[in-house]
């Protein structure tokens, strides 16, 4: 029923996968969690992350070269078994313990894409990443009520449930451009894909330092 697919680059995903698997293990659904490392350079990450394959229905793969997040997502989609793909970024964590069941309850034959939204842990005490946190609060942490008024304007691929057939129909460019969410949003707009925004956020953890952002 559900394939959770996570592209990884230089980020420890063990805690994320454990939290997801704990939620899924209480539900009577078929599922898999597939993670693909995009040639990470952090040896701590590459030594810890493969341990997720010891969990039930969890699989870990590694790219032989750095392909970028978009191409890695395409590979993950091809590997996925089930009809619905839940794309998550590696540097996120579910904001609540009902994250998976909320998505499952939202699935409908009439829908092609479901967006859960983003949120940020409050208060934020790290001054070195304050700029990215403030940006996220103002531009990304938006209620489903407001997002549904302009459904193609709030497309965040780091927390996205989509039909496999819909995702596979997208012709992404091979380049790893900044702003691929905009490209993705425009494709969904042109196709007039059936979208639903819900309040089912993840916390975005991997905040860039102010100078980098």
N, C-alpha and C positions, 0 to 999 in steps of 0.2 A: 504493500500500500504506500509506504513512505520511504524515500531514499534521502537521507541527510548527507549533503556533499559539502566538503570544506577544503578550499585551497589553503595551503600553508606556506608561509615564508618567514623564517626566523622568529617564530612565536611558539611558545609551549601550549599545546592544545589538550594536554592530559586532563586538566580539571574540567574544561568545557565538555569533552567527550564523556567523562564520567557523569556529569550532571545530566546530559542528554540521555545517556543510557539508563540512568536511574529512573528518569521519568518514563521512558519507553517500556521499561521492564514491568511496570505496573499496569500496562494497557494490553488489551488483547488485539494487537495489530501486527502485521508483518512489517518489518523494517530492516534497514541497514544504515550504517554510518560509514561513509567512505571518505577518507582524508588522503590528499595527494600533496606531498611536499615539492615545492618548486625550486629544488636545488639550493636549499638553505646553506648558509655559510657559518651559522652559529652551531658549533659542535655540541654545546649543551642541549640545544633543541633537537638536533639529529640523534642524540643518544637517548633522550627521554621519550620523544613522540612515538617511536615504533612500538612502545609498550601498549598502546591502545588496541593493537591487534589481538591482545590476549582477552579482551572483553568480548562477550557474545555479540555476533552480528556486526562487528567493527573490523574495518579493513584499512590498511595503511600502505600507500604506494609512494614512490619517489621518482621525480623526473630526472633524466640523465643530464639535462641542461636546463637553464633558466628560461622558461617559456613566457612568463608573465601570468597575471591572474586570469585574464580572459581565456587564453588558450588552455590553461589548467582547468578552468571551469568546464570548457567544452569536453575535455577528456573525461572529467568526472561524470558529466551527463551521459556520455557514451557508455561508461561502465555501469551506470545505475540500472537497477532491475525494475523498479516500480514506476507507476504512472505519474506520481507527484514527487517533485524534487524540492527539498528545502535547502536553499543555499544560505550558508552562514559564513561570515568572515572568521578568520582564526582568532582575532583579537576582540571577541565579544563573549558575553555570557548571558544566559536567559535572566530576565529581570524578575521572574517568578517561577514557582514550582508547577504551575499549570500551563507552561509555555507550549508544550507539545500537544496536549489535549485541546487547547484553545484553537490551535491551527487545524487539528483534525475535525473539530466540530464546525469549522468554517468552510470546509471543503464542500463544493457543490458542482454538479455537472454543468451548471450555467456559467461557472467561473473558469478563467484561465490563469489568473495571477492573484495572489493574496499577499499584501504587505503588512507586516506586523509593526513596523516603526522602530525608531531609535530612542534611547534615553541615556542619561548620564548620571552617575552616582553623585549625590549631593550630601554634604557640601564637598567642594573640591579644594583640597588644601595644598596642592602642589603648584607653586607659583611658576615653575619652569614650563608647565604645560597649560597654563591658565587661558591663553589665547585660543587654543584649539577647543578647550572645554566650553568657553563662552560662545564660540562659533556654533558648536554642536547644539548647545541649549537653544540658541536663537533660530538656527536654520534647519535643524534636523529633528529636534524633540518637539514634534507637532502632533496634536491629537488626531485620531482617525476621523472625527467629525469634520475637521477643517481639511484634512487630506482628501476626503471623498468629494469635497466641493470642486476640487481641481485634481482629479485622480492621476493625470499624467505628469503633473508638476512635482510630485514628491516620490521619486523613484530611487530607492536606496537598495542596492543589490546585496548588501551585507546581511539582510534579514528578509528573505524572499521565498515564498512558496509558489511554484509554477508548474504547470503541466509539462511533462517531458516533451510532448509533441510541439508545444508552443516554443519552448526554449530551443529545440533542435531546428526549428524553422528559421531562426535568426542567422543571418550571414554577417558575423562579426569580422572586422578587418583583422589581419594577422598582427598588426602593430599593437604594442601595449601603450595606448594613448592614455593620458590623463583625461578624465571626463567621459569614460565609457558608459557611466550611468545615464548621461545625457543622450548618447547614441541609442542606448537601450530604450529610454523613455520615448524617444522620437519614433522608434520602430513600433512600439506598442500603440502609440498615438495613430500612426499611419494605418495600422492593422485594425484599429478600434477594438483592441483586445478587451475582454470583459475582466475588469479589475475591481477588487474590493480591498479597502484599507481597514484594518482592525487595530484595536489597542492591544498589542501583544509584543511589547518591545524587548529588545536586547539592550544591555549596557555596553557601550563602546569603551573598551579599556585601553587600546593602543594609541594613546594620544601623542602626537609629535611635540617636541619641544618648541617653544615660541619662535626661535630663530629659523628652525627648519620649516615650520608651518608658514 
